[in-house]
């Protein structure tokens, strides 16, 4: 019986050579790192640290808020990756528009949503 090693990069890097040869890129190396980091974030990481819900969670559980990424584009990617995972690939239209406004493509949005859609 054969086994294939699957790591945390598998969803972000699963590329088929025919698509790559046409010049379409999925995600760069830094972007794949951000996607991998987002796999550990929960829905509370999406709240602004000054939001009353974030303060309540911090007060009740003692959890520190997740630091935002300094790069706005990468923060948009992290947010979209978390939303895709938590909502099983069904991200709302306003969130998709924010993702596209950050400089990503509809193809990249599709890839992230597809990888987290239920089988």
C-alpha positions in Angstrom: 0.0 0.0 0.0 1.4 3.4 -0.9 1.0 6.5 1.2 1.5 10.1 0.2 2.8 12.6 2.7 0.5 15.5 3.1 1.7 18.6 4.9 0.3 22.0 5.7 1.4 23.3 2.3 -0.6 20.8 0.2 -3.7 22.9 -0.3 -1.7 26.1 -1.1 0.8 24.4 -3.5 -1.2 21.8 -5.3 -0.5 23.0 -8.8 -0.8 21.1 -12.0 2.0 21.6 -14.5 -0.3 22.3 -17.4 -1.7 25.4 -15.6 1.7 26.5 -14.5 3.1 26.4 -18.0 0.4 28.8 -19.2 1.8 31.5 -16.8 -0.9 31.3 -14.2 0.5 31.4 -10.7 -1.3 30.2 -7.6 0.6 31.8 -4.7 4.2 32.9 -4.1 6.4 31.5 -1.4 5.6 34.3 1.1 1.9 34.0 0.4 2.0 30.2 1.0 3.6 30.9 4.4 0.7 33.3 5.2 -1.8 30.6 4.2 -0.1 28.1 6.4 -0.1 30.5 9.3 -3.8 31.1 8.8 -4.5 27.5 9.3 -4.0 28.0 13.1 -6.1 31.1 13.4 -9.6 31.0 14.7 -12.5 33.3 14.0 -11.5 35.6 16.9 -8.3 36.5 15.0 -10.4 38.3 12.5 -11.7 40.8 15.1 -10.0 44.2 15.6 -8.2 44.3 18.9 -10.3 47.3 19.9 -13.6 45.5 19.2 -15.6 44.9 22.3 -15.9 41.2 21.4 -12.2 40.8 21.2 -11.8 42.5 24.6 -14.5 40.3 26.1 -12.7 37.1 24.8 -9.4 38.4 26.2 -11.1 39.2 29.6 -12.9 35.9 29.9 -10.3 33.5 28.5 -7.0 35.5 29.0 -6.2 34.9 25.3 -4.1 37.6 23.6 -5.4 38.9 20.3 -3.6 37.7 17.1 -1.2 40.3 15.8 -2.2 41.6 12.4 0.4 41.3 9.6 2.1 44.6 8.8 1.6 44.2 5.1 -2.0 45.0 4.2 -2.0 42.8 1.2 -0.8 39.8 3.2 -3.3 40.5 6.0 -6.1 40.4 3.4 -4.8 37.0 2.3 -4.7 35.8 5.9 -8.2 37.0 6.5 -9.5 35.4 3.3 -7.8 32.1 4.1 -9.3 32.0 7.6 -12.7 32.8 6.3 -12.5 30.2 3.5 -11.5 27.5 6.1 -14.1 28.5 8.7 -17.0 28.9 6.2 -16.0 25.8 4.2 -15.3 27.7 1.0 -18.3 29.9 1.1 -17.0 33.4 1.5 -19.3 36.4 1.2 -19.2 38.7 -1.8 -18.0 41.8 0.2 -15.0 39.7 1.5 -14.2 38.5 -2.0 -14.2 42.1 -3.2 -11.9 43.1 -0.4 -9.6 40.2 -1.3 -9.6 41.3 -5.0 -9.0 45.0 -4.0 -5.9 43.9 -2.1 -4.4 42.8 -5.4 -5.3 39.1 -5.7 -7.0 37.5 -8.6 -10.4 35.8 -8.9 -8.5 32.6 -9.7 -6.6 32.8 -6.4 -9.9 33.4 -4.6 -11.4 30.4 -6.4 -8.4 28.2 -5.4 -8.6 29.1 -1.7 -12.4 28.6 -1.6 -12.2 25.3 -3.6 -9.6 23.9 -1.3 -11.8 24.4 1.7 -15.1 23.4 0.2 -16.6 20.2 1.6 -15.8 17.1 -0.5 
